[in-house]
Amino acid sequence: MTKGADLYRLQRLDREGDTARRRLAEVEGALGESEALKQARRALQSVQALVQKQTVRQRDLELETQGLSDKISGSEKRLYSGEVKNPKALADLQAEIASLRRRRQKLEDDLLGAMIELEEARAAHTEAHERLDEMQAHWSAQQADLLAEREALRGRLAEIEQARAELVPHVAAGDLATYQALRRRKGGLAVVEVRDGACGGCGIAISPSLNWQLRQDGIGHCANCERILVRA
């Protein structure tokens, strides 16, 4: 190969390597749980806690209501048994029963509300669970694709490094230093082809003398952007 061809091949390898490394960084950044998945898991945990809270509340209200019902039954049994004969005691017992019934009615209303809230919480739990399952399935498939792409990128980068290691010794030290300096200054693009009589880097037409040099040597430098020029 001519030195122009060697430099152009080196440029192509380095540009491909740059692109592959950028993509590899993106892939590695995308691996792991996404924020959306974490939020879905937190949402499920939150609604699970709500279901548990509402379940406990309903159970407590049921026990309290049953306790009042038992107390009312006991008081009514005393009232109608005839064992309480004092008129004031009877009046007090009747008042107590009426008060217990009012308390039980309030508890039954609260219990009905708690049952509705628990049903709503369970429905929200089912929805959150289905949402998390859906997102988990999508995430798992995406992760599998990303892992496969990561391995492919790593493999290609290894091939690029191998090809580069074999090519660099054929490039003169001075040309390599110029190439590397231009790569740093020109956004990674140091070597370009001449296309339709113009520099492939900046688009400025090349002079006749530079065109003659390229025909003779196969390599030159753009007078405008200073990049290394090679013939297509």
PAZAPA-4460 file (N, C-alpha, C; in steps of 0.05 Angstrom, whole numbers, plus 32768, in hexadecimal, padded with zeros to 4 digits):
% residues 232
    n_x    n_y    n_z   ca_x   ca_y   ca_z    c_x    c_y    c_z   seq   type   mol
   8011   7FE8   8000   8000   8000   8000   8011   8019   8000     1      M     A
   8007   802F   7FF5   8014   8049   7FF7   8010   8054   8013     2      T     A
   8020   8068   801B   801C   8072   8036   8002   8081   8038     3      K     A
   7FF8   808C   8022   7FDD   8099   8023   7FC8   8084   8028     4      G     A
   7FCA   806D   801B   7FB6   8058   801F   7FB8   804D   803C     5      A     A
   7FD0   804B   8046   7FD3   8041   8062   7FC6   8054   8075     6      D     A
   7FCB   806E   8071   7FC0   8082   8083   7FA1   8083   8081     7      L     A
   7F98   8080   8068   7F7B   8080   8065   7F6E   8068   8072     8      Y     A
   7F7B   8051   8070   7F70   8039   807D   7F71   803C   809C     9      R     A
   7F87   8048   80A6   7F89   804D   80C2   7F73   8060   80CC    10      L     A
   7F6E   8075   80BB   7F58   8087   80C2   7F3D   8078   80C3    11      Q     A
   7F38   8067   80B0   7F1E   8058   80B0   7F1C   8046   80C8    12      R     A
   7F32   8039   80CF   7F31   8028   80E7   7F2C   8039   8100    13      L     A
   7F3A   8050   8102   7F37   8060   811A   7F1B   806D   811C    14      D     A
   7F10   8075   8105   7EF5   8080   8105   7EE0   806B   810D    15      R     A
   7EE4   8053   8102   7ED1   803E   810A   7ED4   8037   8127    16      E     A
   7EED   8037   8131   7EF2   8032   814D   7EE5   8048   815F    17      G     A
   7EE7   8061   8156   7EDB   8077   8165   7EBC   8073   8167    18      D     A
   7EB0   806C   8151   7E93   8067   8150   7E8B   8050   8162    19      T     A
   7E9B   803A   8160   7E95   8022   8170   7E98   8028   818D    20      A     A
   7EAD   8037   8195   7EB1   803D   81B2   7E9A   804F   81BC    21      R     A
   7E92   8062   81AC   7E7B   8073   81B5   7E62   8063   81B9    22      R     A
   7E5D   8051   81A6   7E45   8040   81A8   7E48   802D   81C0    23      R     A
   7E60   8023   81C4   7E64   8011   81DB   7E5F   801F   81F5    24      L     A
   7E67   8038   81F7   7E62   8048   820F   7E43   804B   8213    25      A     A
   7E35   8050   81FD   7E18   8053   81FF   7E0B   8039   8208    26      E     A
   7E14   8023   81FC   7E09   8009   8203   7E0E   8002   8221    27      V     A
   7E26   8007   822A   7E2C   8001   8246   7E1D   8013   8258    28      E     A
   7E18   802C   824F   7E08   803E   8260   7DEB   8036   8262    29      G     A
   7DE2   8028   824D   7DC5   801F   824C   7DC1   8005   825A    30      A     A
   7DD7   7FF6   8260   7DD4   7FDD   826F   7DCD   7FE3   828C    31      L     A
   7DBD   7FD1   8297   7DB4   7FD5   82B2   7D97   7FE0   82B2    32      G     A
   7D8B   7FE1   82CA   7D70   7FEA   82CB   7D6C   8007   82C4    33      E     A
   7D58   800C   82B4   7D52   8028   82AD   7D43   8035   82C4    34      S     A
   7D42   8050   82C3   7D34   805F   82D8   7D16   8059   82D7    35      E     A
   7D0C   8055   82BF   7CEF   804E   82BC   7CE8   8034   82C9    36      A     A
   7CFA   8020   82C6   7CF6   8006   82D3   7CF7   8008   82F1    37      L     A
   7D0A   8018   82FB   7D0C   801C   8318   7CF4   802A   8323    38      K     A
   7CE9   803D   8314   7CD1   804B   831D   7CB9   8038   831D    39      Q     A
   7CB7   8026   8309   7CA1   8013   8309   7CA3   8000   8320    40      A     A
   7CBB   7FF8   8328   7CBF   7FE6   833F   7CB7   7FF5   8359    41      R     A
   7CBF   800E   835B   7CB8   801E   8373   7C9A   8022   8374    42      R     A
   7C8E   8026   835D   7C70   8029   835D   7C63   8010   8367    43      A     A
   7C6C   7FF9   835F   7C61   7FE0   8368   7C65   7FDC   8386    44      L     A
   7C7C   7FE2   838F   7C82   7FE0   83AC   7C70   7FF2   83BC    45      Q     A
   7C6B   800B   83B1   7C5A   801E   83BF   7C3D   8014   83C1    46      S     A
   7C33   8009   83AB   7C17   7FFF   83AC   7C15   7FE5   83BC    47      V     A
   7C2A   7FD5   83BD   7C2A   7FBE   83CE   7C27   7FC6   83EB    48      Q     A
   7C36   7FDB   83F3   7C34   7FE5   840E   7C18   7FEF   8414    49      A     A
   7C0C   7FFC   8400   7BF1   8006   8404   7BDD   7FF0   8407    50      L     A
   7BE0   7FDA   83F7   7BCE   7FC3   83FA   7BD1   7FB7   8416    51      V     A
   7BE9   7FB4   841F   7BEE   7FA9   843A   7BE1   7FBB   844F    52      Q     A
   7BE5   7FD5   844D   7BD9   7FE8   8460   7BBB   7FE6   8460    53      K     A
   7BAE   7FE6   8449   7B91   7FE4   8447   7B86   7FC9   8451    54      Q     A
   7B96   7FB4   844C   7B8E   7F9A   8456   7B8D   7F99   8475    55      T     A
   7BA2   7FA4   8481   7BA3   7FA6   849E   7B8C   7FB7   84A9    56      V     A
   7B87   7FCE   849C   7B72   7FDF   84A5   7B57   7FD2   84A3    57      R     A
   7B52   7FC4   848D   7B38   7FB6   848B   7B35   7FA0   84A0    58      Q     A
   7B4A   7F91   84A5   7B49   7F7C   84B9   7B44   7F88   84D5    59      R     A
   7B51   7F9E   84DB   7B4D   7FAB   84F5   7B30   7FB4   84F8    60      D     A
   7B25   7FC0   84E3   7B0A   7FC9   84E5   7AF6   7FB2   84E7    61      L     A
   7AFC   7F9C   84D9   7AEB   7F84   84DC   7AEB   7F79   84F8    62      E     A
   7B03   7F78   8504   7B05   7F6E   851F   7AF7   7F81   8533    63      L     A
   7AFB   7F9B   852F   7AEE   7FAE   8541   7ACF   7FAD   853E    64      E     A
   7AC6   7FAA   8525   7AA9   7FA8   8521   7A9E   7F8F   852D    65      T     A
   7AAC   7F79   852A   7AA3   7F60   8536   7AA3   7F62   8554    66      Q     A
   7AB7   7F6F   8560   7AB8   7F73   857D   7AA0   7F83   8587    67      G     A
   7A99   7F98   8578   7A81   7FA8   8580   7A68   7F98   857D    68      L     A
   7A66   7F88   8568   7A4E   7F77   8564   7A4B   7F63   857B    69      S     A
   7A61   7F57   8584   7A60   7F45   859A   7A58   7F53   85B4    70      D     A
   7A62   7F6C   85B7   7A5B   7F7B   85CF   7A3D   7F83   85CF    71      K     A
   7A33   7F8A   85B7   7A17   7F91   85B5   7A06   7F79   85BB    72      I     A
   7A0D   7F62   85B0   79FE   7F49   85B5   79FD   7F43   85D3    73      S     A
   7A14   7F46   85E1   7A15   7F41   85FE   7A03   7F54   860D    74      G     A
   7A04   7F6E   8605   79F4   7F82   8613   79D6   7F7D   860E    75      S     A
   79CF   7F76   85F5   79B3   7F70   85EF   79A9   7F58   85FE    76      E     A
   79BA   7F44   8601   79B3   7F2C   8610   79AC   7F33   862D    77      K     A
   79BD   7F45   8639   79B8   7F4D   8654   799E   7F5D   8656    78      R     A
   7999   7F6E   8640   7982   7F80   8641   7968   7F6F   8641    79      L     A
   7968   7F5A   8631   794F   7F4B   862E   794E   7F32   8640    80      Y     A
   7963   7F2E   8650   7963   7F16   8661   7952   7F1A   867A    81      S     A
   794D   7F33   8681   793E   7F39   8699   7950   7F3B   86B2    82      G     A
   7969   7F37   86AF   797B   7F38   86C7   7980   7F55   86D0    83      E     A
   797C   7F68   86BE   797F   7F85   86C5   7963   7F90   86CA    84      V     A
   795E   7F97   86E3   7943   7F9F   86EA   7941   7FBD   86F1    85      K     A
   7957   7FC8   86F9   7957   7FE5   8701   7952   7FF6   86E8    86      N     A
   793D   8007   86E9   7937   8018   86D2   794E   8028   86C8    87      P     A
   795D   8034   86DB   7974   8044   86D2   7989   8033   86C4    88      K     A
   798E   801B   86CF   79A2   8009   86C3   7998   8000   86A8    89      A     A
   797E   7FFB   86A5   7973   7FF4   868B   7977   800A   8677    90      L     A
   7971   8023   8680   7974   803A   866E   7992   803D   8665    91      A     A
   79A3   803A   8679   79C0   803C   8672   79C9   8026   865F    92      D     A
   79BE   800E   8662   79C5   7FF8   8651   79BB   7FFD   8634    93      L     A
   79A2   8008   8632   7997   800E   8618   79A7   8024   860A    94      Q     A
   79B0   8038   861A   79C0   804E   860F   79DB   8043   8605    95      A     A
   79E6   8030   8615   7A00   8025   860D   79FD   8015   85F3    96      E     A
   79E7   8006   85F1   79E3   7FF6   85D8   79E0   8009   85C0    97      I     A
   79D1   801F   85C4   79CD   8032   85AE   79E8   803F   85A6    98      A     A
   79F8   8045   85BA   7A13   8051   85B4   7A24   803D   85A5    99      S     A
   7A24   8023   85AE   7A33   800F   85A1   7A2B   800B   8584   100      L     A
   7A11   800C   857F   7A06   8009   8564   7A0F   8020   8552   101      R     A
   7A0F   8038   855D   7A19   804F   854E   7A36   804C   8547   102      R     A
   7A45   8043   855A   7A62   803E   8555   7A66   8029   8540   103      R     A
   7A56   8014   8542   7A58   7FFE   852E   7A51   8008   8512   104      R     A
   7A3C   8018   8511   7A34   8023   84F7   7A4B   8033   84EA   105      Q     A
   7A58   8043   84FB   7A6F   8053   84F1   7A85   8041   84E8   106      K     A
   7A8B   802C   84F8   7AA0   8019   84F0   7A98   800B   84D6   107      L     A
   7A7F   8004   84D3   7A77   7FF6   84BA   7A7A   8008   84A2   108      E     A
   7A74   8022   84A6   7A78   8035   8490   7A96   8037   8489   109      D     A
   7AA7   8039   849E   7AC4   803A   849A   7ACD   8020   848D   110      D     A
   7AC2   8009   8495   7ACA   7FF0   848A   7AC3   7FEE   846C   111      L     A
   7AAC   7FF8   8465   7AA4   7FF8   8449   7AB8   8009   8438   112      L     A
   7ABF   8020   8443   7AD3   8031   8436   7AEE   8024   8433   113      G     A
   7AF6   8016   8449   7B10   8008   8448   7B0F   7FF1   8434   114      A     A
   7AF9   7FE3   8431   7AF7   7FCE   841D   7AF9   7FD9   8401   115      M     A
   7AED   7FF0   83FC   7AEF   7FFC   83E2   7B0C   8004   83DC   116      I     A
   7B18   8011   83F0   7B34   801A   83EC   7B47   8002   83E8   117      E     A
   7B42   7FEC   83F6   7B53   7FD4   83F2   7B4F   7FC9   83D6   118      L     A
   7B36   7FC9   83CD   7B31   7FBF   83B2   7B3F   7FD0   839D   119      E     A
   7B3E   7FEA   83A1   7B4C   7FFD   838E   7B6B   7FF9   8390   120      E     A
   7B75   7FF5   83A8   7B92   7FF0   83AB   7B9B   7FD6   839E   121      A     A
   7B8A   7FC2   83A0   7B91   7FA8   8393   7B90   7FAB   8374   122      R     A
   7B7D   7FBB   836A   7B7C   7FBF   834D   7B95   7FCE   8344   123      A     A
   7B9D   7FE2   8354   7BB5   7FF2   834D   7BCE   7FE0   834F   124      A     A
   7BCE   7FCD   8362   7BE4   7FBB   8364   7BE6   7FA9   834C   125      H     A
   7BCF   7F9F   8342   7BCF   7F8E   832A   7BDA   7F9D   8312   126      T     A
   7BD0   7FB6   830F   7BD9   7FC6   82F9   7BF7   7FCC   82FA   127      E     A
   7C01   7FD3   8312   7C1D   7FD9   8315   7C2E   7FC0   8310   128      A     A
   7C24   7FA9   8319   7C33   7F90   8315   7C35   7F89   82F7   129      H     A
   7C1E   7F8D   82E9   7C1E   7F87   82CC   7C30   7F9B   82BD   130      E     A
   7C30   7FB4   82C6   7C42   7FC8   82B9   7C5F   7FC1   82BE   131      R     A
   7C66   7FB9   82D6   7C82   7FB1   82DC   7C8A   7F99   82CB   132      L     A
   7C78   7F85   82CA   7C7E   7F6D   82BA   7C83   7F74   829D   133      D     A
   7C72   7F85   8292   7C75   7F8E   8276   7C90   7F9C   8272   134      E     A
   7C97   7FAE   8284   7CB0   7FBD   8282   7CC8   7FAB   8286   135      M     A
   7CC5   7F98   8298   7CDB   7F85   829E   7CE1   7F74   8285   136      Q     A
   7CCB   7F6B   8278   7CCF   7F5A   8260   7CDC   7F6A   824A   137      A     A
   7CD3   7F83   8246   7CE0   7F94   8231   7CFD   7F9A   8238   138      H     A
   7D02   7FA0   8252   7D1D   7FA6   825B   7D2F   7F8D   8257   139      W     A
   7D26   7F76   825E   7D36   7F5D   825B   7D3E   7F59   823E   140      S     A
   7D2A   7F5C   822C   7D30   7F59   820F   7D44   7F6E   8206   141      A     A
   7D41   7F86   820F   7D53   7F9C   8208   7D6F   7F96   8212   142      Q     A
   7D71   7F8D   822B   7D8B   7F87   8236   7D99   7F71   8227   143      Q     A
   7D8A   7F5C   821E   7D96   7F47   820F   7DA2   7F52   81F5   144      A     A
   7D93   7F64   81E8   7D9D   7F70   81CF   7DB6   7F81   81D4   145      D     A
   7DB5   7F90   81EA   7DCC   7FA1   81F0   7DE5   7F90   81F7   146      L     A
   7DE1   7F7A   8205   7DF8   7F69   820C   7E04   7F5D   81F3   147      L     A
   7DF2   7F55   81E0   7DFC   7F49   81C7   7E0B   7F5F   81B7   148      A     A
   7E00   7F77   81B7   7E0E   7F8D   81A8   7E28   7F93   81B5   149      E     A
   7E29   7F93   81D0   7E42   7F99   81DE   7E58   7F85   81D6   150      R     A
   7E51   7F6B   81D5   7E64   7F57   81CE   7E6E   7F5B   81B1   151      E     A
   7E5B   7F62   819F   7E62   7F66   8183   7E75   7F7E   8181   152      A     A
   7E6F   7F94   818F   7E80   7FAC   818E   7E9C   7FA6   8199   153      L     A
   7E9C   7F97   81AF   7EB7   7F91   81BB   7EC7   7F7F   81A8   154      R     A
   7EB9   7F6D   819A   7EC7   7F5C   8187   7ED2   7F6D   816F   155      G     A
   7EC1   7F7F   8165   7ECA   7F90   814F   7EE1   7FA2   8157   156      R     A
   7EE0   7FAD   816F   7EF5   7FBE   8179   7F10   7FAF   817B   157      L     A
   7F0D   7F96   8183   7F26   7F85   8185   7F31   7F81   8169   158      A     A
   7F1F   7F7D   8155   7F29   7F79   813A   7F36   7F93   812F   159      E     A
   7F2A   7FAA   8136   7F35   7FC3   812D   7F50   7FC8   8139   160      I     A
   7F53   7FC2   8153   7F6D   7FC5   8160   7F82   7FB3   8154   161      E     A
   7F7A   7F9B   814D   7F8D   7F88   8141   7F95   7F92   8125   162      Q     A
   7F82   7F9B   8115   7F88   7FA6   80FB   7F9A   7FBF   80FD   163      A     A
   7F94   7FCF   8110   7FA3   7FE8   8114   7FC0   7FE1   811D   164      R     A
   7FC3   7FCE   812E   7FDE   7FC6   8138   7FEF   7FBB   8121   165      A     A
   7FE1   7FAE   810E   7FF0   7FA4   80F6   7FF7   7FBA   80E2   166      E     A
   7FE6   7FCE   80E1   7FEA   7FE4   80CD   7FFE   7FF9   80D6   167      L     A
   7FFD   8001   80F0   800D   8018   80FA   802B   8015   80F3   168      V     A
   8037   7FFD   80F6   8054   7FFB   80F0   805B   8002   80D3   169      P     A
   8047   8002   80C1   804D   8008   80A5   804A   8026   809F   170      H     A
   8042   8036   80B4   803F   8053   80B1   8058   8060   80BD   171      V     A
   8064   8072   80AD   807C   8080   80B7   8076   8090   80D0   172      A     A
   8089   8091   80E2   8085   809E   80FC   807C   80BB   80F9   173      A     A
   8088   80CA   80E6   8080   80E6   80E2   8064   80E8   80D7   174      G     A
   805C   80D6   80C5   8041   80D7   80BA   802D   80D0   80D0   175      D     A
   8034   80BD   80E1   8023   80B5   80F7   801E   80CB   810B   176      L     A
   8034   80DA   8111   8032   80F0   8124   8020   8106   8118   177      A     A
   8024   810C   80FE   8013   8120   80F1   7FF6   8117   80F1   178      T     A
   7FF1   80FE   80EB   7FD6   80F3   80EA   7FC9   80F6   8106   179      Y     A
   7FD8   80EE   811B   7FCC   80EF   8136   7FC6   810C   813F   180      Q     A
   7FD8   811E   8138   7FD3   813A   813F   7FBB   8145   8130   181      A     A
   7FB8   813E   8117   7FA0   8147   8108   7F87   813A   8113   182      L     A
   7F88   8122   811B   7F71   8114   8127   7F67   8124   813F   183      R     A
   7F7A   812D   814F   7F72   813C   8168   7F66   8157   8161   184      R     A
   7F71   8164   814C   7F68   817F   8145   7F4F   817F   8134   185      R     A
   7F4B   816A   8125   7F36   816A   8111   7F1E   8158   8118   186      K     A
   7F19   8155   8131   7F02   8145   8139   7F03   8128   8131   187      G     A
   7F1B   811D   8130   7F1F   8101   8129   7F22   80FB   810C   188      G     A
   7F1E   810F   80FA   7F20   810B   80DE   7F3A   8118   80D3   189      L     A
   7F4E   8107   80CF   7F68   8112   80C6   7F6E   810D   80A9   190      A     A
   7F63   80F7   809E   7F69   80EF   8082   7F4F   80EE   8073   191      V     A
   7F4E   80FB   805C   7F36   80FB   804C   7F3D   80F6   802E   192      V     A
   7F2A   80ED   801F   7F2E   80E9   8003   7F27   8103   7FF3   193      E     A
   7F32   8105   7FDC   7F2B   811B   7FCA   7F13   8111   7FBA   194      V     A
   7EFE   8120   7FBA   7EE5   8119   7FAB   7EDE   8130   7F99   195      R     A
   7EDC   8129   7F7F   7ED4   813E   7F6B   7EE6   8156   7F6D   196      D     A
   7EFF   8152   7F71   7F13   8168   7F71   7F12   8179   7F8A   197      G     A
   7F05   816F   7F9F   7F04   817F   7FB8   7F0B   816E   7FD0   198      A     A
   7F14   817C   7FE5   7F1B   816E   7FFE   7F02   8162   800B   199      C     A
   7F04   8148   8012   7EEE   813A   801F   7EE9   8143   803B   200      G     A
   7EFA   8154   8046   7EF6   815D   8061   7EE8   8178   8062   201      G     A
   7EF2   818C   8053   7EE7   81A7   8054   7ED8   81AF   803B   202      C     A
   7EDB   819F   8025   7ECD   81A4   800D   7ED9   81B9   7FFB   203      G     A
   7EF0   81C3   8002   7EFE   81D7   7FF1   7F0C   81CA   7FDA   204      I     A
   7F0A   81D6   7FC2   7F17   81CA   7FAB   7F35   81CA   7FAE   205      A     A
   7F42   81B6   7FA4   7F5F   81B4   7FA7   7F6C   81C1   7F8E   206      I     A
   7F84   81CB   7F92   7F92   81D9   7F7D   7F9D   81C4   7F69   207      S     A
   7FA3   81CD   7F50   7FAF   81BB   7F3C   7FC9   81AF   7F46   208      P     A
   7FDA   81C0   7F53   7FF3   81B5   7F5D   7FEF   819F   7F72   209      S     A
   7FDC   81A3   7F83   7FD6   818E   7F97   7FCB   8175   7F8A   210      L     A
   7FBB   8179   7F75   7FB0   8163   7F66   7FC6   8153   7F59   211      N     A
   7FDA   8161   7F4E   7FF1   8154   7F42   8001   8145   7F57   212      W     A
   8005   8151   7F6E   8013   8143   7F84   8005   812A   7F8C   213      Q     A
   7FEA   812B   7F8E   7FDB   8113   7F95   7FDE   80FD   7F80   214      L     A
   7FE0   8105   7F67   7FE4   80F1   7F52   7FFF   80E4   7F53   215      R     A
   8013   80F4   7F5B   802E   80EA   7F5D   8033   80DA   7F77   216      Q     A
   802A   80E5   7F8E   8031   80D9   7FA7   801A   80CA   7FB5   217      D     A
   8002   80D0   7FAC   7FEA   80C3   7FB8   7FE3   80CF   7FD3   218      G     A
   7FF0   80E6   7FDB   7FEB   80F2   7FF5   7FF2   8110   7FF4   219      I     A
   7FE3   8120   8003   7FE9   813C   8005   7FDA   8148   801C   220      G     A
   7FDA   8163   801E   7FCC   8170   8034   7FBA   8186   8029   221      H     A
   7FA2   8188   8033   7F90   819D   802B   7F9A   81B8   8034   222      C     A
   7F9B   81CB   8021   7FA5   81E6   8028   7F92   81F4   803B   223      A     A
   7F7A   81EC   803C   7F66   81FA   804D   7F64   81EE   8069   224      N     A
   7F5D   81D4   806A   7F59   81C8   8085   7F71   81B8   808F   225      C     A
   7F85   81B5   807E   7F9E   81A8   8086   7F9C   8189   8089   226      E     A
   7F85   817E   8083   7F82   8161   8085   7F94   8153   8070   227      R     A
   7F9A   813A   8076   7FA9   812A   8063   7F95   8121   804C   228      I     A
   7F9E   8126   8033   7F8D   811F   801C   7F98   8106   800F   229      L     A
   7F87   80F4   8006   7F8E   80DD   7FF6   7F7A   80DC   7FDF   230      V     A
   7F83   80CF   7FCA   7F72   80CC   7FB2   7F5E   80B5   7FB8   231      R     A
   7F45   80BA   7FAD   7F30   80A6   7FB1   7F37   808D   7FA0   232      A     A
***
